[in-house]
Amino acid sequence: MSLMRSFLLLLSLAASLLAAPALAQSDPETLRPLINELANGKYSETEKQIGALVATGDPQVAPALEALSDGDLYVRKADGEVFIIKKAGKAYALIDPLTLETVGEAAKREMDKIKVNNKLRRVIRSALGSLTLMAPDPTVRMAAAEAVFKAKDPDSIEALDAAIAAEADDGVRKKMEEARAAAVLNSDMDEAAKLQAVSTLGTMGNRDALSLLIAVQSSSEGALRDAATSEITKIEKSIAAWDAAQNVWYGLSLGSVLLLAAIGLAITFGVMGVINMAHGEMVMIGAYVTFVVQEFIRSSAPGLFEYSLFIALPLAFLTSGLVGVAIERGVIRWLYGRPLETLLATWGISLVLQQAVRSIFGPTNREVGNPDWMSGAFEIGQMTITYNRMWIIVFAMLVFAGLMLVLKKTPFGLYTRAVTQNRRMAASMGIRTPWIDALTFGLGSGIAGIAGVALSQIDNVSPNLGQGYIIDSFMVVVFGGVGNLWGTLVGAMTLGVVNKFLEPYAGAVLGKIFVLVFIILFIQKRPRGLFALKGRAVEA
């Protein structure tokens, strides 16, 4: 009889919830007598009073029910007022169960605990689930549906039916239907209901649904087992497609990083024919500029932290660009036409810059924070998109477009293209080729610096930061076509996607080896890369 009475109570609670939205957020003084009634009568009376509280549909009663379940709800003997108590030394701090404000203290002898048993705790648990499923806030309702889905509690089916009938938000209703399907499969309902639940989980189509259906497949027979098997096959195909899409996204993300690191190298290598082994250190300098800017903002103007990257971008460009111009004017201009010596000289410069950074900032990694707008993630289907990677892809495309505009629409870009195509003719037309070399080297280094700003958001900022990208950058430039920016874009994205598809099967290191072998074989067939550039760099 007690089980039947509990079942009928839950049915009455579910039915009463249909009117709950209209009653949400009642006047606390209207609810207070209902809460005080929890202290009167036996367990059966307390059970009825819990039902009366849930029938209000007001989430304000949830703290009192939670405290009752936890054994923290007491009644004051003098006037029958009910409070949530918290121990305060030898006395009790009295907390209003509706406003949750501390309203005074009372001696322990002045208070009586409202007792509950395991059966009442189960009723309270179902009641709390009902309240949150019918809460005014759709975010709360969604969270409640997700919790029920994980719990798979058959006792929640009636409350879910009532909540689904009253739900106006399509997304929340869908999640509630999925939670109901999970609870049905965990219940002793008939096969027809379970077949419908299997179909619902099949449309859900993610790994959570897959694990539930695999459990059904292994524990069922006949039509139910066949239905679960069919849905499992569909879900596995869907997951494989989403995994491929996720790998493409990761590949584009990696490709945007390679593009940022390589695009400056493509300029200097294409225009000047210089193998700059210190290019990675320009990236490192940009990352450390970001660190310095954030440290200054943290200590002097914390309110500007959200804008720290916008402040760091021009400073990183100028700092790395000036270092690049100094390297070109001080070392590289004396070594044109001597590629091996240029390579060795820039390698030595990279070691000097690394040691300088170690001496100034130390050898350990430095923390560079993410602004709020670059933190977190969102989902598209079964793909997870992190904001920092997304914004780096956008940033890489903006840098690429800006660089194309500079080279195509400005006098400096015209001079650079002229020197690239025919240095001697450009010089005879009055173009100061040595200064074009210096400014081009500075531009490439400056772009590497702003690449460092972006990389500081996804990688450790350390003296060795640039070394992780220099080899990949050269591979991108050679594969895409020396000095061709479109080739650099296509090469970076292609190598990024290929790397991410190889990693699950070959591992990160072996995957890179395969890519390197592929590029070597490719260059044997097309020595000028994907997009050959006509001009001095090719003819030399």
C-alpha positions in Angstrom: 0.0 0.0 0.0 2.8 2.4 0.8 4.3 1.9 -2.7 1.0 2.5 -4.3 0.4 5.7 -2.2 3.8 7.0 -3.3 3.1 6.3 -6.9 -0.3 8.1 -6.7 1.4 11.0 -5.0 4.0 11.3 -7.8 1.1 11.2 -10.3 -0.7 14.0 -8.5 2.5 16.0 -8.3 3.1 15.6 -12.0 -0.4 16.7 -12.8 -0.2 19.7 -10.6 3.0 20.8 -12.3 1.0 21.6 -15.5 -0.1 24.8 -13.8 3.2 25.5 -12.2 4.5 28.3 -14.6 1.6 30.5 -13.7 2.3 30.1 -10.0 6.1 30.5 -10.1 7.7 33.0 -7.8 4.9 33.3 -5.3 4.8 35.7 -2.4 7.1 34.3 0.4 4.5 34.9 3.0 2.1 32.7 1.0 4.6 29.9 1.0 5.7 30.2 4.6 2.6 28.4 6.2 3.1 25.5 3.8 6.7 25.1 4.9 5.8 25.4 8.6 3.3 22.5 8.1 6.3 20.2 7.4 6.8 20.1 11.2 3.3 18.8 11.9 2.2 15.1 11.9 3.8 11.8 11.0 5.8 10.8 7.9 2.6 10.3 5.9 1.6 13.9 6.7 5.0 15.2 5.8 4.8 13.4 2.5 1.5 15.1 1.7 2.9 18.5 2.6 5.9 17.9 0.3 3.3 17.4 -2.4 1.6 20.6 -1.5 4.9 22.5 -1.8 5.7 21.0 -5.2 2.2 21.8 -6.4 3.0 25.5 -6.0 5.7 25.1 -8.8 7.8 27.7 -7.0 11.6 27.1 -7.0 11.7 29.1 -3.7 10.7 26.0 -1.8 13.6 24.0 -3.1 16.1 25.0 -0.4 13.7 24.0 2.3 13.2 20.6 0.7 16.9 20.1 0.3 17.5 21.0 3.9 14.8 18.6 5.0 16.5 15.8 3.0 19.9 16.7 4.5 18.5 16.8 8.1 19.1 20.6 8.4 15.4 21.7 8.7 14.3 22.4 12.3 11.2 23.8 13.9 11.3 26.4 16.8 9.3 25.0 19.7 8.0 28.3 20.9 6.1 29.4 17.8 6.3 26.5 15.3 8.4 28.5 12.8 10.6 26.3 10.5 14.2 27.3 9.8 17.3 26.0 8.1 19.9 25.7 10.7 23.6 26.1 10.7 25.8 25.4 13.7 27.3 28.5 15.3 29.3 27.4 18.3 27.0 26.2 21.0 23.9 27.6 19.3 22.2 27.4 16.0 22.2 30.1 13.4 18.6 30.4 12.0 18.3 30.8 8.2 15.0 31.8 6.6 14.1 28.9 4.3 12.6 31.2 1.7 14.9 34.3 1.7 18.0 32.3 2.9 18.9 35.2 5.1 20.2 34.7 8.6 17.5 35.9 11.0 19.0 35.2 14.4 20.3 32.4 16.7 18.6 30.0 19.0 19.8 27.5 21.7 19.8 23.9 20.7 17.2 23.1 23.3 14.8 25.6 21.7 14.8 23.7 18.3 13.4 20.3 17.2 14.7 18.5 14.1 12.1 17.6 11.5 12.8 13.9 10.9 12.7 12.1 7.6 13.2 8.5 6.5 14.6 7.0 3.3 11.2 6.9 1.6 10.7 10.6 2.2 14.2 11.3 0.9 13.2 9.5 -2.4 10.0 11.6 -2.6 12.0 14.8 -2.0 14.5 13.8 -4.7 11.7 13.4 -7.2 10.0 16.6 -6.0 13.2 18.6 -6.5 13.6 17.1 -9.9 10.0 18.2 -10.7 10.6 21.7 -9.5 13.7 22.2 -11.6 12.1 20.7 -14.7 9.4 23.3 -14.4 11.6 26.2 -13.3 11.0 29.6 -15.1 14.6 29.7 -16.3 15.1 27.5 -19.4 18.8 27.1 -18.5 17.7 25.5 -15.2 15.2 23.3 -17.0 17.9 22.2 -19.5 20.3 21.4 -16.6 17.6 19.4 -14.8 16.9 17.4 -18.0 20.5 16.6 -18.4 20.8 15.5 -14.8 17.8 13.2 -15.3 19.3 11.8 -18.4 22.5 10.8 -16.5 20.5 9.4 -13.6 18.1 7.3 -15.8 15.7 7.3 -12.8 12.4 5.6 -13.8 10.7 7.5 -11.0 11.2 10.7 -13.0 9.1 9.5 -16.0 5.8 11.0 -14.8 7.4 14.3 -13.9 9.1 14.4 -17.3 5.8 13.7 -19.1 4.2 16.7 -17.3 7.2 18.9 -18.0 7.3 17.9 -21.7 3.6 18.7 -22.1 4.2 22.2 -20.6 7.5 23.0 -22.3 7.6 25.8 -24.9 11.3 25.7 -25.7 12.1 23.2 -28.5 15.7 22.6 -27.4 14.7 21.9 -23.7 11.8 19.7 -24.8 14.1 17.6 -27.0 16.5 17.1 -24.1 13.6 16.2 -21.8 12.4 13.6 -24.3 15.9 12.1 -24.5 16.0 12.0 -20.6 12.6 10.2 -20.7 13.9 7.7 -23.2 16.9 6.9 -21.0 14.6 6.5 -18.0 12.2 4.3 -19.9 15.0 1.9 -21.0 16.0 1.6 -17.3 12.5 0.8 -16.3 10.2 -2.2 -16.5 7.8 -0.6 -19.0 6.6 -2.7 -22.0 8.5 -3.4 -25.2 6.6 -0.8 -27.3 7.6 2.0 -25.0 11.2 0.8 -25.0 11.2 0.6 -28.9 10.1 4.2 -29.0 12.8 5.1 -26.5 15.4 3.4 -28.7 14.2 5.4 -31.7 14.4 8.7 -29.7 18.0 7.9 -28.6 18.8 7.0 -32.2 17.9 10.5 -33.3 20.0 11.9 -30.5 23.0 10.3 -32.3 25.9 11.0 -29.9 28.2 8.9 -27.8 26.0 9.2 -24.7 23.1 7.6 -26.7 25.5 5.0 -28.2 26.6 3.8 -24.7 22.9 3.4 -23.6 22.0 1.6 -26.8 25.0 -0.8 -26.5 23.7 -1.7 -23.0 20.2 -2.4 -24.4 21.7 -4.5 -27.2 23.6 -6.6 -24.8 20.7 -7.2 -22.4 17.8 -7.6 -24.7 16.4 -10.0 -27.3 14.1 -10.0 -30.3 12.8 -6.8 -31.8 14.3 -4.6 -29.1 17.8 -6.0 -29.7 17.4 -5.6 -33.5 16.2 -2.0 -33.1 19.1 -1.1 -30.8 21.6 -2.7 -33.3 20.1 -0.7 -36.2 20.4 2.6 -34.3 23.9 1.7 -33.1 25.0 1.3 -36.7 23.5 4.6 -37.7 25.1 6.4 -34.7 28.6 4.9 -35.4 28.4 6.2 -39.0 27.3 9.6 -37.8 30.1 9.7 -35.2 32.7 8.8 -37.8 31.5 11.6 -40.0 31.7 14.1 -37.1 35.1 12.8 -36.1 36.3 13.5 -39.7 34.8 17.0 -39.5 36.5 17.6 -36.1 39.9 16.5 -37.6 39.4 18.9 -40.5 38.7 21.7 -37.9 41.8 20.8 -35.9 43.8 20.7 -39.2 42.6 24.2 -40.2 43.4 25.4 -36.7 47.0 24.0 -37.0 47.2 25.3 -40.5 46.3 28.8 -39.3 49.1 28.6 -36.8 51.6 27.4 -39.5 50.4 30.2 -41.8 51.0 32.9 -39.1 54.5 31.4 -38.5 55.4 31.0 -42.2 53.9 34.0 -43.9 56.7 36.3 -42.8 59.3 33.8 -43.8 57.6 33.5 -47.2 58.2 37.2 -47.8 61.9 37.3 -46.8 62.7 34.0 -48.5 60.8 35.0 -51.6 62.1 38.5 -52.0 65.7 38.2 -50.6 66.5 34.5 -51.0 67.6 34.4 -47.4 67.3 31.3 -45.3 66.6 33.0 -42.0 67.0 30.5 -39.2 66.3 33.2 -36.6 62.7 33.6 -37.9 61.3 31.5 -35.0 62.9 33.9 -32.6 60.9 36.7 -34.1 57.8 34.7 -33.1 59.3 34.2 -29.6 59.9 38.0 -29.3 56.2 38.7 -30.1 55.1 36.2 -27.5 57.3 37.8 -24.8 56.0 41.3 -25.8 52.5 39.9 -25.0 53.7 38.7 -21.7 55.3 42.0 -20.8 52.1 43.9 -21.8 49.9 41.7 -19.7 52.2 41.9 -16.7 52.2 45.7 -16.9 48.4 45.8 -17.3 47.9 43.4 -14.3 50.0 45.7 -12.1 48.9 49.1 -13.4 45.5 48.9 -15.1 43.7 45.5 -14.5 40.6 46.8 -16.2 42.4 46.8 -19.5 43.2 43.1 -19.5 40.4 42.3 -22.0 42.2 44.6 -24.4 45.7 43.4 -23.7 46.1 41.5 -27.0 45.0 44.6 -29.0 47.7 46.6 -27.2 50.3 43.9 -27.7 49.7 43.5 -31.4 51.3 46.8 -32.7 54.0 46.6 -30.0 55.0 43.1 -31.0 55.0 44.1 -34.7 57.2 47.1 -34.1 59.6 45.3 -31.7 60.1 42.2 -33.9 60.2 44.4 -37.0 63.0 46.6 -35.6 65.0 43.6 -34.5 64.6 42.2 -38.1 65.8 45.4 -39.6 68.8 45.5 -37.3 69.7 41.9 -38.2 69.4 42.7 -41.9 71.4 45.9 -41.7 74.0 44.5 -39.3 74.6 41.0 -40.6 72.6 39.7 -43.6 73.4 42.5 -46.1 77.0 41.5 -46.0 76.2 37.9 -46.9 73.9 38.1 -49.9 74.8 35.5 -52.5 76.4 33.3 -49.8 73.5 31.1 -48.6 75.4 28.7 -46.4 77.1 31.5 -44.5 73.7 33.3 -44.2 72.2 30.2 -42.7 75.0 29.8 -40.2 74.9 33.5 -39.3 71.1 33.5 -38.7 71.4 30.2 -36.7 74.0 31.9 -34.5 71.7 35.0 -34.1 68.8 32.7 -33.1 71.0 31.2 -30.3 72.0 34.7 -29.1 68.4 35.8 -29.0 67.3 32.7 -27.1 70.1 33.2 -24.5 69.2 36.9 -24.2 65.6 36.0 -23.4 66.7 33.4 -20.9 68.9 36.0 -19.2 66.1 38.5 -19.0 63.0 36.4 -18.3 64.5 33.1 -17.1 64.4 29.7 -18.7 60.9 28.6 -17.4 57.6 29.0 -19.2 55.8 32.3 -18.7 52.0 32.6 -18.2 50.1 34.6 -20.7 46.4 34.7 -20.0 43.4 34.4 -22.3 40.9 37.3 -22.3 37.3 36.2 -21.6 36.4 36.5 -25.3 39.0 33.9 -26.2 38.1 31.5 -23.4 35.7 28.6 -23.5 34.1 26.6 -26.3 30.9 25.8 -28.0 29.5 22.9 -30.0 28.3 22.4 -33.5 26.7 19.0 -33.7 29.3 16.8 -32.2 32.2 19.1 -32.9 33.8 21.2 -30.1 35.0 24.6 -31.2 37.3 26.5 -28.8 37.1 30.2 -29.0 40.9 30.8 -28.9 41.5 28.5 -32.0 38.5 30.1 -33.8 39.8 33.6 -33.3 43.3 32.6 -34.3 41.9 31.3 -37.6 40.1 34.6 -38.1 43.2 36.5 -37.2 45.4 34.5 -39.6 43.0 35.3 -42.4 42.9 39.0 -41.5 46.8 39.1 -41.5 46.9 37.3 -44.8 44.3 39.7 -46.4 46.1 42.8 -44.9 49.5 41.6 -46.3 48.0 41.0 -49.7 46.6 44.6 -49.7 50.0 46.0 -48.7 51.8 44.1 -51.5 49.1 44.9 -54.1 47.9 48.4 -53.3 50.8 50.3 -51.8 54.0 51.8 -53.3 56.1 49.7 -51.0 54.3 46.6 -52.2 54.9 47.6 -55.8 58.6 48.1 -55.1 58.8 44.8 -53.3 57.2 42.9 -56.2 59.5 44.7 -58.7 62.6 43.6 -56.7 61.2 40.1 -56.4 60.7 39.8 -60.2 63.9 41.6 -61.4 66.3 43.2 -58.9 68.6 44.7 -61.5 65.8 46.3 -63.5 64.2 47.6 -60.3 67.5 49.2 -59.3 67.9 50.8 -62.7 64.4 52.3 -62.3 65.6 54.1 -59.2 64.3 51.8 -56.5 66.6 51.6 -53.5 66.9 47.8 -53.4 69.0 47.7 -50.2 66.3 49.6 -48.3 63.6 47.4 -49.8 65.5 44.4 -48.5 65.7 45.9 -45.0 62.1 47.0 -44.9 60.9 43.6 -46.4 63.0 41.8 -43.8 61.5 44.0 -41.1 57.9 43.4 -42.4 58.4 39.6 -42.4 59.9 39.8 -38.9 57.0 42.0 -37.7 54.4 39.6 -39.0 56.3 36.8 -37.1 56.0 39.0 -34.0 52.2 39.3 -34.3 52.2 35.5 -34.9 53.8 35.2 -31.5 50.9 37.2 -30.0 48.5 34.6 -31.3 50.6 31.6 -30.4 51.0 32.9 -26.8 47.3 32.0 -26.4 47.7 28.3 -27.3 51.3 27.5 -26.5 53.8 27.8 -23.8 55.8 31.1 -23.9 59.4 30.1 -23.5 62.8 30.8 -25.1 62.3 27.7 -27.3 58.8 28.7 -28.6 60.0 29.6 -32.1 62.0 26.4 -32.5 58.8 24.3 -32.6 57.6 26.2 -35.7 60.7 27.0 -37.8 61.0 23.6 -39.6 57.3 23.4 -40.3 57.4 27.0 -41.6 60.1 26.1 -44.1 58.1 23.1 -45.2 55.0 25.2 -45.8 57.0 27.8 -47.8 58.8 25.2 -50.0 55.6 23.2 -50.5 53.4 26.2 -51.4 56.0 27.9 -53.6 58.8 30.2 -52.5 57.6 33.8 -52.2 54.0 33.0 -53.2 51.5 34.0 -50.5 48.6 32.1 -52.0 50.9 29.1 -52.0 51.8 29.6 -48.4 48.1 29.8 -47.5 47.2 26.6 -49.4 50.4 24.8 -48.1 49.8 25.7 -44.5 46.1 24.5 -44.5 47.0 21.3 -46.5 49.8 20.3 -44.2 47.7 21.1 -41.1 44.8 18.9 -42.2 47.1 16.1 -43.4 49.0 16.2 -40.0 45.8 15.9 -38.0 44.5 13.0 -40.1 47.8 11.1 -39.8 48.3 11.6 -36.0 45.6 9.2 -34.8 47.2 6.4 -36.9 50.9 7.2 -36.9 51.4 9.4 -33.9 52.6 13.1 -33.9 56.3 12.4 -34.6 55.9 9.7 -37.2 53.1 11.7 -38.8 55.5 14.7 -39.3 58.1 12.3 -40.8 55.5 11.1 -43.3 54.7 14.7 -44.2 58.4 15.5 -44.6 58.9 12.4 -46.9 55.9 13.5 -48.9 57.2 17.0 -49.4 60.6 15.7 -50.5 59.0 13.5 -53.1 56.7 16.3 -54.1 59.6 18.7 -54.6 61.3 16.1 -56.9 58.3 16.5 -59.2 57.6 20.2 -58.7 60.8 21.9 -57.6 59.1 25.3 -57.5 56.3 24.1 -55.2 52.5 24.3 -55.8 52.5 27.8 -57.1 55.7 28.7 -58.8 56.8 32.4 -58.6 58.5 33.9 -61.6 61.4 36.3 -60.8 64.9 36.7 -59.4 64.4 34.2 -56.6 63.6 31.4 -59.1 66.1 32.4 -61.7 69.0 32.7 -59.3 
